[in-house]
Amino acid sequence: MAMGFDLHRELQKRIAVGSIGPSTARNMGPKGTIPAVRQYLATMRLDKFSVSTENDFRKELNRATTLLCKHLPEEAREHWGAARKFLNIFLRDVFYNRFLCERNGLSVIEPCLELPLDSHAAKGLRAEVGGSSLPRWKTVIGLTPKGNAEYQEFATEIANRKGTHRVHLDLLYWRAESREG
């Protein structure tokens, strides 16, 4: 069926808007951060993430993180951790969308996707057996590539124990305390 619009482009815009809202970006940048992130994600080439190895995926994710940082308002350009979180949430949501995942050949990236890190994910990981060895969590905007790598490596171990991939741990850790009781 012929359509009068680009379905995939509109889905990508919708996911960019839906995945990066005020609660996602709270305290992670000055005014203008959310529109800048959404604009970058809405136009990013998703097919570049369709790679065959985790190393290639990480290289593309690092490249995209650097580019997103440059796209942020000047006062937020040094917030590597925020840019990485925004990308990880967006890519997870794209992966969960059948249309965009199929169109861009992203079904192969599930094992490569990172756990979007924030205080909820850090608290969940630190509560797991062996999690006390992780560095103390500070803030998303204070997250460095080294700290991210340590948390991602441990998230992979936990995901393997649970029979899943690390990206899906967000479903367990995000606001877990509000589900307890």
Phi and psi in degrees as a GROMACS rama.xvg file:
@    title "Ramachandran Plot"
@    xaxis  label "Phi"
@    yaxis  label "Psi"
@TYPE xy
-76.8309  137.064  ALA-2
-117.584  152.987  MET-3
-87.228  11.6327  GLY-4
-150.576  166.631  PHE-5
-88.9561  99.9675  ASP-6
-54.3727  -46.1719  LEU-7
-67.0995  -39.1757  HIS-8
-64.3403  -41.9937  ARG-9
-67.7818  -37.2097  GLU-10
-64.6747  -41.325  LEU-11
-62.8257  -42.0911  GLN-12
-62.22  -43.5371  LYS-13
-62.0969  -43.0038  ARG-14
-68.2254  -36.7454  ILE-15
-60.7096  -43.3804  ALA-16
-70.6322  -44.9146  VAL-17
-70.0008  -31.9964  GLY-18
-85.5738  -21.6317  SER-19
-118.535  87.236  ILE-20
-112.752  -176.415  GLY-21
-57.4913  -37.9908  PRO-22
-72.2376  -33.0248  SER-23
-67.4222  -37.9826  THR-24
-101.636  8.60029  ALA-25
-55.7598  127.986  ARG-26
61.8638  25.5806  ASN-27
-114.785  10.2848  MET-28
168.642  167.482  GLY-29
-75.0262  176.642  PRO-30
-53.793  137.58  LYS-31
100.474  -10.337  GLY-32
-64.9724  -49.2215  THR-33
-61.5782  -50.0596  ILE-34
-60.0731  -37.4068  PRO-35
-64.8975  -43.5393  ALA-36
-64.4711  -47.5706  VAL-37
-59.5036  -41.6719  ARG-38
-64.4223  -43.2962  GLN-39
-62.2316  -49.1787  TYR-40
-66.5118  -34.763  LEU-41
-66.4811  -21.9795  ALA-42
-115.088  0.812048  THR-43
-67.2337  143.248  MET-44
-77.114  108.6  ARG-45
-74.113  -31.3313  LEU-46
-64.1285  -18.2732  ASP-47
-66.9472  -18.1029  LYS-48
-87.5665  -6.83238  PHE-49
-81.188  88  SER-50
-127.556  166.525  VAL-51
-96.3616  -13.1813  SER-52
-131.054  156.455  THR-53
-64.7344  -34.4197  GLU-54
-62.5912  -43.7919  ASN-55
-64.8842  -38.6926  ASP-56
-63.0086  -46.1126  PHE-57
-60.5593  -40.9635  ARG-58
-60.0653  -44.2859  LYS-59
-67.8197  -39.4184  GLU-60
-65.3757  -40.1499  LEU-61
-63.9622  -41.7513  ASN-62
-61.9198  -46.1919  ARG-63
-65.5693  -36.3604  ALA-64
-63.3007  -44.6887  THR-65
-61.6341  -44.6805  THR-66
-65.0023  -40.7886  LEU-67
-63.8509  -41.5216  LEU-68
-55.3532  -41.7831  CYS-69
-68.2796  -21.7624  LYS-70
-84.9425  -15.3116  HIS-71
-76.5866  160.323  LEU-72
-54.9929  149.841  PRO-73
-50.2515  -41.7612  GLU-74
-69.544  -12.5649  GLU-75
-110.614  2.09812  ALA-76
-67.6369  -18.4998  ARG-77
-91.6626  2.4369  GLU-78
-88.3959  69.4159  HIS-79
-55.7831  -43.3056  TRP-80
-61.4785  -39.9669  GLY-81
-66.1771  -45.0953  ALA-82
-60.5279  -41.6729  ALA-83
-65.8581  -41.3198  ARG-84
-61.506  -46.5019  LYS-85
-58.1508  -45.7765  PHE-86
-63.1141  -43.9252  LEU-87
-64.9545  -39.8467  ASN-88
-66.0885  -45.5985  ILE-89
-61.8296  -48.6657  PHE-90
-64.372  -36.5942  LEU-91
-60.7676  -46.4016  ARG-92
-66.951  -35.36  ASP-93
-64.9747  -43.9529  VAL-94
-59.8628  -38.1115  PHE-95
-73.1452  -11.5488  TYR-96
-94.8989  115.04  ASN-97
-55.7201  -45.5524  ARG-98
-62.4961  -49.7433  PHE-99
-72.6333  -35.9674  LEU-100
-62.4693  -48.8453  CYS-101
-65.8329  -45.1737  GLU-102
-59.4116  -35.7973  ARG-103
-105.314  9.28959  ASN-104
63.3812  38.8345  GLY-105
-95.632  2.61812  LEU-106
-62.773  -20.7359  SER-107
-81.4568  -9.4532  VAL-108
-92.7647  -2.64198  ILE-109
-49.8  -47.8095  GLU-110
-67.4122  -17.3594  PRO-111
-91.3374  -24.9053  CYS-112
-60.1408  138.557  LEU-113
-86.8706  156.639  GLU-114
-73.4529  121.803  LEU-115
-62.5833  120.04  PRO-116
-91.9978  134.526  LEU-117
-157.039  -173.023  ASP-118
-63.4025  -33.512  SER-119
-65.9474  -47.1429  HIS-120
-64.8954  -42.9575  ALA-121
-62.1479  -43.6583  ALA-122
-62.4882  -42.9143  LYS-123
-62.93  -45.054  GLY-124
-65.515  -42.5343  LEU-125
-66.7936  -22.7996  ARG-126
-81.5202  -13.7948  ALA-127
-75.1179  156.495  GLU-128
-57.5634  124.25  VAL-129
91.9558  -9.19534  GLY-130
-69.8095  -19.1215  GLY-131
-67.9518  -13.4517  SER-132
-81.243  -10.5191  SER-133
-68.1436  152.994  LEU-134
-61.6355  149.586  PRO-135
-59.4081  135.708  ARG-136
-76.224  136.126  TRP-137
-111.043  -84.0334  LYS-138
-146.693  162.49  THR-139
-62.6004  -45.6317  VAL-140
-68.813  -18.7773  ILE-141
-89.6439  -2.34281  GLY-142
-68.3067  133.948  LEU-143
-108.253  164.277  THR-144
-55.959  -38.7664  PRO-145
-65.2602  -47.8078  LYS-146
-62.3947  -40.6033  GLY-147
-59.8826  -45.3459  ASN-148
-61.2284  -40.4864  ALA-149
-63.9903  -45.1516  GLU-150
-66.8647  -39.6821  TYR-151
-66.4447  -39.9338  GLN-152
-61.8783  -44.4337  GLU-153
-67.8989  -38.3648  PHE-154
-60.5377  -36.0855  ALA-155
-63.6293  -43.4338  THR-156
-60.1119  -45.8638  GLU-157
-65.2628  -44.1717  ILE-158
-60.5972  -41.5864  ALA-159
-60.8857  -42.0325  ASN-160
-61.251  -34.4311  ARG-161
-90.8299  -2.38051  LYS-162
72.4992  38.4406  GLY-163
-143.925  -166.853  THR-164
-111.002  153.788  HIS-165
-59.3655  -32.8722  ARG-166
-57.3683  -33.3473  VAL-167
-77.1381  -13.0924  HIS-168
-62.0264  -23.5744  LEU-169
-57.6808  -32.4053  ASP-170
-65.6558  -28.8807  LEU-171
-84.4107  -38.9313  LEU-172
-91.5297  -28.0292  TYR-173
-64.3617  115.679  TRP-174
52.4722  39.0658  ARG-175
-60.3397  -34.7328  ALA-176
-64.8758  -26.3111  GLU-177
-76.5301  -15.6952  SER-178
-94.6431  -14.705  ARG-179
-74.6404  155.978  GLU-180
